[in-house]
Amino acid sequence: MDAMTMHGEHGTDTAAAVKSCPMIMVFHGGHCERILWRGWVAATITEFVFSCLALFVLAFLYELLKFLREQLLRREARKDAERLAEEVRRKNSGSETPLAELRERSYWQNIFNLPHIIQALLNLVQIVISYLLMLVFMNFNYWLCLAVVLGLGLGYFFFGWVKKDPNASECCP
């Protein structure tokens, strides 16, 4: 791929040239952008505005996904705690029938547990969305960056308040 192909065919009037926008590798404004894929080209202002709205919604949904994963994790922890408390209560009630010793699930039981599989799949979706949002930001277009940041910010505003531990972070242990 030569430099002319990469930055658009300047000076031609073909349909492909009309739909191609140059890749500018510094922060800039404007509305002609190729976003993520070859086929997602915002050549008009209307297409660009709808692209910004779509990216805003995607960033908002990213925060919603993080919230849902946290809620699922809490629900499973609550279920496990209730199950364990019920087993302890039965064991200590002095019933005639001896209960089996309390036991934790094995490593493989935890790995192939349905809630863990769901968490793993949701985590995969979250990672893909986060990298796509990063690549959009790397278009260096002020408006696309603003759409991503505002979507993430508004999503956190609606869903980020539920964290009980303010020191808990997804990036660092």
Secondary structure, DSSP 8 states (H G I E B T S, - for coil): --HHHHT--TT---HHHHT------S-B--S-EE-SSTT-EE-SHHHHHHHHHHHHHHHHHHHHHHHHHHHHHHHHHHHHHHHHHHHHHHHHTT-SS---------HHHHHT-HHHHHHHHHHHHHHHHHHHHHHHHTT-BHHHHHHHHHHHHHHHHHHGGG-S-TT--SS--
